[in-house]
Amino acid sequence: MTGHVEQARELLAAHPVVDGHNDLPWALREHAGYDLDRLDVAADQTGRLHTDIPRLRAGGVGAQFWSVYVRTGMSGDDAVSATLEQIDCVDRLLARHPADLALALTADDMEAARASGRIASLKGAEGGHSINNSLATLRALYALGVRYMTLTHNDNVPWADSATDAPGVGGLSAFGREVVREMNRLGMLVDLSHVADTTMRDALATSEAPVMFSHSSSRAVCDHPRNIPDDVLALLPGNGGVAMVTFVPKFVLPAAVEWTRRADENMRAHGFHHLDTTPEAMQVHTAFEAAHPRPVATAATVADHLDHMREVAGVDHLGIGGDFDGTAFTPAGLDDVSGYPNLIAELLRRGWSRTDLAKLTWQNAVRTLRDAEAVSRSLSSRAPSTATLASLDG
């Protein structure tokens, strides 16, 4: 594998990873209250975070969508305010590390950042609760640099169903479809990770622009509702979008699904949110794991998903979205953001060509954003929508 890793590093130097989803801003909130002096990502933060600049460099990352996620326990204006705090965190990170991180608002910005040797930094809002049912708030997030919005997180919003909640409106409501159309008008990517199958299909039927799955894997390989069913993957070539495989063990390794359910129950029994990765919460996780050994995913596990997704959607519609700092556990060899060469090495071992790997790591994601921008330009005569949840859904 050593030779393949060296080849992977060479490939990533020319075609670096665009990662669709990283929860560093939330981790900085939880671990340091957004105090960037207390947790300086210019230094190696192994043991505290999955992400820092030295390991991004070691991993061959050329562009990162930073998630400006807030938990669905926050709602209304509280969710909007917390999202603004997340955006502010990313902005301060970029201002603090200008030699390494470059703000990117467009595909051209991504290419320019790569040419300057910096990591293109984009923002993605994870969950429609962040806009509090307001298209004006959606537009404000776009103005602040948000370039995708995941329509739901783990719970439904009034206008869209989540993959991990009971059906509410049966996919997208009329207002939900208007949200998609307004995102198309703006040039904001519609992210379908976390949403119900019905929402995926409704969004694909509504969207005039390519969509993305910022961090989702294959349902056929690991039967978890957070993953993408084959019939939806098969729609991506017609839409032009991209499915970015995630590394979260419970989404990629069937044996990890039930283990994680029990680990999450243990966390809640100890008074912690199941997504909590603070040191106190991780002590609870570690004790559970000691008593109940965890099934361990590997880079090969993730590669199995990519092999299948390539068969169904085609290599032009695949990408990578690790979900680092948004999960307590990671696969062996993909322990943190330095691990991408191990995945590329595994794919090289399986016979993936350099041309196909360049599409996976860089080209597909950049093209998807560029095509969404082109759709936005074609819709320039469309006025901003003033529709409301009440006016469309009653």
Secondary structure, DSSP 8 states (H G I E B T S, - for coil): -HHHHHHHHHHHHHS-EEEEEE-HHHHHHHHHTT-TTTS-TTS--TTT-S--HHHHHHTTEEEEEEE----TTS-HHHHHHHHHHHHHHHHHHHHH-TTTEEE-SSHHHHHHHHHTT-EEEEEEEE-GGGGTT-HHHHHHHHHTTEEEEES-SSS-BTTB-BTTS--SSSSB-HHHHHHHHHHHHHT-EEE-TTB-HHHHHHHHHH-SS-EEESS--BTTTS--TTSB-HHHHTTHHHHT-EEEE---HHHH-HHHHHHHHHHHHHHHHTT--TT--SHHHHHHHHHHHHHS-----BHHHHHHHHHHHHHHH-GGGEEE---BTS-S---BT-SSTT-HHHHHHHHHHTT--HHHHHIIIIIHHHHHHHHHHHHHHHTTTS------HHHHH-
